[in-house]
């Protein structure tokens, strides 16, 4: 008898930002396969006796291979388990969700997706800024700063990313941002474009660093640091007024 898999979005890490449905699925699960950034207090919602399995991937650290994670999902479900695959942020944004769904579909296993708060929204809220504004930032775009090897992805649409009237959120891009910023400046985006680095959003050590495109690139080139981070740049990332 096959079980069922719920892909649950954990949000940026603060358990208070979980949806009601996410908490419900965690409480009912027989097994929870969780990302590193979805651990901690969030796992307190799992029922006693549930298997808790860490499968997170972090740059520069030994991590489970994707095929191993997908195999675990299939094996648990085939044993009849109710499985939660707990993903940081929103499960559908740069979370390799499609590969895990494909593995389940190939085995005829049912699943659902529980959406959640993306780290871009949480970072903007922490900074006290909106992500869009009529007449100033009328477009919002999300881009990954890392390919499967950890380098800057090739084939980026630099014309779109250099749009001065857009808010851009760069996920997993601290180490590659200096190269991205240089490409954006070459594509016409002013070096003084406001930029914001949000680190460990939703965690006890969360921090904001307000800067400009060029200055943030220099800062990260010298010291990217170990904390997970998200970068926002565009007109709304400007420092707040007095």
Phi, psi and omega per residue, in radians:
X1 nan 2.180 -3.119
X2 -1.360 2.559 3.037
X3 -1.554 -2.644 -3.046
X4 -2.575 2.501 -3.115
X5 -2.022 2.247 3.028
X6 -1.898 2.047 3.023
X7 -1.468 1.845 -2.998
X8 -1.843 2.218 3.091
X9 -1.432 2.129 -3.082
X10 -1.537 -0.122 -3.041
X11 1.284 -2.903 -3.045
X12 -1.334 -0.114 3.109
X13 2.305 -0.341 3.112
X14 -1.424 2.070 -3.094
X15 -1.066 -0.423 3.126
X16 -1.183 -0.306 -3.113
X17 -1.661 0.085 3.023
X18 -1.168 2.567 3.025
X19 -1.383 2.838 3.092
X20 -1.060 -0.704 3.140
X21 -1.135 -0.665 3.112
X22 -1.062 -0.786 3.128
X23 -1.104 -0.723 3.132
X24 -1.043 -0.784 -3.118
X25 -1.177 -0.656 3.100
X26 -1.115 -0.709 -3.116
X27 -1.190 -0.436 -3.093
X28 -1.674 -0.154 -2.966
X29 -1.320 2.509 2.989
X30 -1.502 -0.471 3.140
X31 -2.528 2.454 3.110
X32 -2.200 2.039 3.058
X33 -1.778 1.986 -2.918
X34 -2.112 2.592 3.000
X35 -1.340 2.801 3.109
X36 -0.990 -0.786 -3.055
X37 -1.375 -0.031 3.117
X38 -1.900 0.299 -3.112
X39 -1.609 -2.693 3.088
X40 1.208 -2.431 -3.046
X41 -1.018 -0.459 -3.131
X42 -1.070 -0.643 -3.113
X43 -1.209 -0.227 3.082
X44 -1.127 -0.319 3.114
X45 -1.408 -0.221 3.102
X46 -1.210 2.559 -3.114
X47 -1.264 2.693 3.095
X48 -1.079 2.358 3.116
X49 1.632 -0.172 3.110
X50 -1.242 2.531 3.030
X51 -1.273 2.233 3.097
X52 -1.975 2.023 -3.011
X53 -2.177 2.043 3.112
X54 -1.389 2.156 -3.124
X55 -2.294 0.391 -3.045
X56 -1.232 2.673 3.097
X57 -2.056 2.258 3.102
X58 -2.321 2.426 -3.133
X59 -1.032 2.347 3.091
X60 1.385 0.076 3.136
X61 -2.168 2.678 3.051
X62 -1.110 2.270 -3.046
X63 -2.430 2.672 3.070
X64 -1.082 2.503 3.070
X65 -1.278 2.633 -3.083
X66 -1.046 -0.683 -3.121
X67 -1.145 -0.507 3.097
X68 -1.218 -0.733 3.108
X69 -1.090 -0.798 3.133
X70 -1.081 -0.671 3.141
X71 -1.147 -0.686 3.098
X72 -1.066 -0.760 3.116
X73 -1.025 -0.820 -3.123
X74 -1.100 -0.800 -3.082
X75 -1.122 -0.780 3.106
X76 -1.072 -0.789 -3.106
X77 -1.146 -0.667 3.122
X78 -1.141 -0.416 3.070
X79 -1.454 0.056 3.101
X80 1.558 0.193 -3.074
X81 -1.381 2.604 2.897
X82 -1.529 2.006 -2.985
X83 -1.964 2.361 2.955
X84 -1.894 2.147 2.969
X85 -1.727 1.790 -3.007
X86 -1.575 1.978 -3.074
X87 -1.990 2.468 -3.127
X88 -1.236 2.697 -3.110
X89 1.119 -2.439 2.992
X90 -1.698 2.278 -3.015
X91 -1.014 -0.464 -3.064
X92 -1.563 0.055 -3.090
X93 -2.025 1.860 3.111
X94 0.900 0.700 -3.116
X95 -2.027 0.208 -3.135
X96 0.976 0.564 -3.129
X97 -1.107 -0.708 -3.027
X98 -1.079 -0.639 3.140
X99 -1.141 -0.654 -3.138
X100 -1.291 -0.643 3.057
X101 -1.086 -0.736 -3.136
X102 -1.045 -0.695 3.132
X103 -1.125 -0.679 3.125
X104 -1.217 -0.745 3.135
X105 -1.084 -0.646 3.140
X106 -1.110 -0.433 -3.137
X107 -1.810 0.054 3.132
X108 1.219 0.529 -3.104
X109 -1.696 2.320 -3.132
X110 -1.316 2.664 -3.136
X111 -2.685 2.909 3.012
X112 -2.469 2.814 3.087
X113 -2.079 2.171 3.104
X114 -1.833 1.880 -3.083
X115 -1.232 2.891 -3.123
X116 -2.726 -2.964 -3.094
X117 -1.415 2.122 3.084
X118 -1.351 2.684 -3.121
X119 -1.127 -0.426 3.088
X120 -1.140 -0.757 3.098
X121 -1.144 -0.713 -3.137
X122 -1.166 -0.664 3.128
X123 -1.148 -0.761 3.114
X124 -1.101 -0.706 3.120
X125 -1.107 -0.735 3.115
X126 -1.080 -0.650 -3.128
X127 -1.403 -0.177 3.139
X128 1.284 0.586 3.140
X129 -2.260 2.699 2.989
X130 -1.443 2.939 3.057
X131 -1.651 -0.337 3.096
X132 -2.365 2.735 3.054
X133 -2.705 2.287 -3.111
X134 -1.003 2.235 3.077
X135 1.451 -0.137 -3.106
X136 -2.189 -0.889 3.104
X137 -2.326 1.548 -3.018
X138 -1.680 0.057 3.129
X139 -2.440 2.463 3.133
X140 -2.152 2.272 -3.121
X141 -2.351 2.439 3.110
X142 -1.916 2.396 3.122
X143 -2.487 2.539 3.039
X144 -1.536 2.440 3.116
X145 -1.664 0.071 -3.082
X146 -2.436 2.324 3.020
X147 -1.532 -2.997 -3.062
X148 -1.139 -0.347 3.109
X149 -1.668 -0.031 -3.141
X150 1.590 0.010 3.122
X151 -1.617 3.038 3.102
X152 -1.170 2.218 -3.110
X153 -1.055 2.506 3.055
X154 -1.460 2.808 3.068
X155 1.319 0.289 3.097
X156 -1.119 2.519 3.105
X157 -1.446 1.504 -3.037
X158 -1.168 -0.529 3.105
X159 -1.091 -0.736 3.113
X160 -1.215 -0.750 -3.103
X161 -1.208 -0.405 3.129
X162 -1.610 0.194 3.107
X163 -1.193 2.027 -3.084
X164 -1.266 -0.152 3.138
X165 -1.798 0.299 3.131
X166 -2.076 2.601 2.930
X167 -1.652 2.227 -3.119
X168 -2.054 2.300 3.054
X169 -1.925 2.173 3.141
X170 -1.875 2.018 3.123
X171 -1.611 2.453 3.042
X172 0.941 0.755 -3.011
X173 -2.135 0.249 -3.087
X174 -1.059 -0.763 -3.064
X175 -1.336 -0.451 -3.100
X176 -1.774 -0.037 -3.070
X177 -1.088 -0.651 3.093
X178 -0.973 -0.756 3.123
X179 -1.194 -0.693 3.120
X180 -1.130 -0.782 -3.131
X181 -1.062 -0.731 3.116
X182 -1.070 -0.710 3.132
X183 -1.182 -0.668 3.135
X184 -1.179 -0.733 3.115
X185 -1.110 -0.715 3.087
X186 -1.108 -0.484 3.134
X187 -1.500 0.001 3.033
X188 1.947 -0.046 3.115
X189 -1.338 2.218 -3.089
X190 -1.034 2.422 3.113
X191 -1.031 -0.458 -3.127
X192 -1.497 0.144 3.093
X193 -0.972 2.266 -3.136
X194 -1.015 2.459 3.121
X195 -2.452 2.633 -3.084
X196 -2.419 2.212 3.032
X197 -1.817 2.123 3.077
X198 -1.951 2.078 -3.085
X199 -1.951 2.451 3.071
X200 0.903 0.743 -3.135
X201 -1.042 2.328 -3.131
X202 1.445 0.014 3.127
X203 -1.919 2.838 -3.121
X204 -0.991 -0.544 -3.100
X205 -1.686 0.421 -3.084
X206 -1.059 2.531 -3.085
X207 -2.641 2.624 3.088
X208 -2.041 2.448 3.070
X209 -2.276 1.883 -3.124
X210 -1.567 2.387 -3.034
X211 -2.786 -2.746 3.007
X212 -2.160 2.926 -3.130
X213 -0.926 -0.907 -3.076
X214 -1.208 -0.755 -3.098
X215 -1.190 -0.676 3.111
X216 -1.154 -0.655 3.087
X217 -1.064 -0.751 3.120
X218 -1.133 -0.721 3.140
X219 -1.070 -0.805 -3.092
X220 -1.299 -0.498 3.067
X221 -1.130 -0.634 -3.129
X222 -1.390 -0.626 -3.062
X223 -2.757 1.568 3.113
X224 -1.206 -0.484 3.111
X225 1.294 2.891 -3.029
X226 -1.556 -0.244 -3.015
X227 -1.347 2.542 3.026
X228 -1.138 2.484 -3.071
X229 -2.524 2.707 3.037
X230 -2.214 2.447 -3.103
X231 -1.999 2.289 2.998
X232 -1.972 2.340 2.987
X233 -2.439 2.682 -3.053
X234 2.370 3.141 -3.014
X235 -1.061 -0.534 -3.075
X236 -1.466 -0.084 3.089
X237 -1.487 0.094 3.137
X238 -1.114 2.605 3.085
X239 -1.017 2.513 3.131
X240 -1.140 2.578 3.122
X241 -1.296 3.032 -3.119
X242 -1.186 nan nan
